[in-house]
């Protein structure tokens, strides 16, 4: 009997009808498979929020909020005032904030990881977003950050982001991989009205044509160079390293899923390590999840980012692991099974 069969037998042997705990049973099975264990455990769960600016956002072509909000929100994270602070504090989840490429000079004493690649990417409606060197630097830094957190005892991790304009980059990535019309991939982001959405779609259609995103020959790294963000490139490296280390990865929303699509293009086994926290209310995320054949754990109508969906899903994961490890079996409880 292989591990999957042993895990399923253990799950089915708990004092409940078969399948009565629904998706929790699938989560428990997945956790055991990732950790190669009949008794998986969740140690020091952690969320990393990668922050970066996008050159295309500086001119207001794709977003209603000014680019300065990215830096302001990083400071808000540090002060503990954001939604991700509230949820990680409530559930005892570690939180690390990373300056991957914010267009702002943070004080060196600020308690974040100072990993700025550049002060935002270039405007990809006019040229490529970043250089090959910048892309590689971001990916390697993402890997390094995850490894440090892993070495501190963490085996369960989620990634969030902050970056005005990054839903546009995510929509272009989705358009490339799914081949869906760009209009099906682009959403309102931070709250674009109808006129702003129209301009956003026109701008991104121009960028998609400029970078020939319908060409299947574009590599994952070249896609980042053309239309990516530093926070997304760093997150891509983080996904790759977390999978390599057999960590349970809790995937957040639209932007995190876009970065995962790039990581999957680099390593097609990465989905074996992933649980999908929720279905974002951002236009296109449901179709992105369908493309990934992913079943989200939560449906809360959220579209905030920051890793908030992952933070809310981690307690569900903990519940699944706890029932697997601590719930009595029919045999141990002396309860008669239906057979």
Secondary structure in CASP SS format (residue, H / E / C, confidence):
PFRMAT SS
TARGET T0000
AUTHOR 0000-0000-0000
METHOD secondary structure of the structure
MODEL  1
X C 1.00
X C 1.00
X H 1.00
X H 1.00
X H 1.00
X H 1.00
X H 1.00
X H 1.00
X H 1.00
X H 1.00
X H 1.00
X H 1.00
X C 1.00
X E 1.00
X C 1.00
X C 1.00
X C 1.00
X C 1.00
X C 1.00
X C 1.00
X C 1.00
X C 1.00
X H 1.00
X H 1.00
X H 1.00
X H 1.00
X H 1.00
X H 1.00
X H 1.00
X H 1.00
X H 1.00
X H 1.00
X H 1.00
X H 1.00
X H 1.00
X C 1.00
X C 1.00
X C 1.00
X C 1.00
X C 1.00
X C 1.00
X C 1.00
X C 1.00
X C 1.00
X C 1.00
X E 1.00
X E 1.00
X E 1.00
X E 1.00
X E 1.00
X E 1.00
X E 1.00
X C 1.00
X C 1.00
X H 1.00
X H 1.00
X H 1.00
X H 1.00
X H 1.00
X C 1.00
X C 1.00
X C 1.00
X C 1.00
X C 1.00
X C 1.00
X C 1.00
X C 1.00
X C 1.00
X H 1.00
X H 1.00
X H 1.00
X H 1.00
X H 1.00
X H 1.00
X H 1.00
X H 1.00
X H 1.00
X H 1.00
X H 1.00
X C 1.00
X C 1.00
X C 1.00
X H 1.00
X H 1.00
X H 1.00
X H 1.00
X H 1.00
X H 1.00
X H 1.00
X H 1.00
X H 1.00
X C 1.00
X C 1.00
X E 1.00
X E 1.00
X E 1.00
X E 1.00
X E 1.00
X E 1.00
X E 1.00
X E 1.00
X C 1.00
X C 1.00
X C 1.00
X C 1.00
X C 1.00
X C 1.00
X C 1.00
X C 1.00
X C 1.00
X C 1.00
X C 1.00
X E 1.00
X E 1.00
X C 1.00
X C 1.00
X C 1.00
X C 1.00
X C 1.00
X C 1.00
X C 1.00
X C 1.00
X C 1.00
X C 1.00
X C 1.00
X C 1.00
X C 1.00
X C 1.00
X C 1.00
X C 1.00
X C 1.00
X H 1.00
X H 1.00
X H 1.00
X H 1.00
X H 1.00
X H 1.00
X H 1.00
X H 1.00
X H 1.00
X H 1.00
X H 1.00
X H 1.00
X H 1.00
X H 1.00
X H 1.00
X H 1.00
X H 1.00
X H 1.00
X H 1.00
X H 1.00
X C 1.00
X C 1.00
X C 1.00
X C 1.00
X E 1.00
X E 1.00
X E 1.00
X E 1.00
X E 1.00
X E 1.00
X E 1.00
X C 1.00
X C 1.00
X C 1.00
X H 1.00
X H 1.00
X H 1.00
X H 1.00
X H 1.00
X H 1.00
X H 1.00
X H 1.00
X H 1.00
X H 1.00
X H 1.00
X H 1.00
X H 1.00
X C 1.00
X C 1.00
X C 1.00
X H 1.00
X H 1.00
X H 1.00
X H 1.00
X C 1.00
X C 1.00
X C 1.00
X C 1.00
X C 1.00
X C 1.00
X C 1.00
X C 1.00
X H 1.00
X H 1.00
X H 1.00
X H 1.00
X H 1.00
X H 1.00
X H 1.00
X H 1.00
X H 1.00
X H 1.00
X H 1.00
X H 1.00
X H 1.00
X H 1.00
X H 1.00
X H 1.00
X H 1.00
X C 1.00
X C 1.00
X C 1.00
X C 1.00
X C 1.00
X C 1.00
X C 1.00
X C 1.00
X C 1.00
X H 1.00
X H 1.00
X H 1.00
X H 1.00
X H 1.00
X H 1.00
X H 1.00
X H 1.00
X C 1.00
X C 1.00
X H 1.00
X H 1.00
X H 1.00
X H 1.00
X H 1.00
X H 1.00
X H 1.00
X H 1.00
X H 1.00
X H 1.00
X H 1.00
X H 1.00
X H 1.00
X H 1.00
X H 1.00
X C 1.00
X C 1.00
X C 1.00
X E 1.00
X E 1.00
X E 1.00
X E 1.00
X C 1.00
X C 1.00
X H 1.00
X H 1.00
X H 1.00
X H 1.00
X H 1.00
X H 1.00
X H 1.00
X H 1.00
X H 1.00
X H 1.00
X H 1.00
X H 1.00
X H 1.00
X C 1.00
X C 1.00
X C 1.00
X H 1.00
X H 1.00
X H 1.00
X H 1.00
X E 1.00
X E 1.00
X E 1.00
X C 1.00
X E 1.00
X C 1.00
X C 1.00
X C 1.00
X C 1.00
X C 1.00
X C 1.00
X H 1.00
X H 1.00
X H 1.00
X H 1.00
X H 1.00
X H 1.00
X H 1.00
X C 1.00
X C 1.00
X C 1.00
X C 1.00
X C 1.00
X C 1.00
X E 1.00
X C 1.00
X C 1.00
X C 1.00
X C 1.00
X C 1.00
X C 1.00
X C 1.00
X C 1.00
X C 1.00
X H 1.00
X H 1.00
X H 1.00
X H 1.00
X H 1.00
X H 1.00
X H 1.00
X H 1.00
X H 1.00
X H 1.00
X H 1.00
X H 1.00
X H 1.00
X H 1.00
X H 1.00
X H 1.00
X H 1.00
X H 1.00
X H 1.00
X C 1.00
X C 1.00
X E 1.00
X H 1.00
X H 1.00
X H 1.00
X H 1.00
X C 1.00
X C 1.00
X C 1.00
X C 1.00
X C 1.00
X C 1.00
END
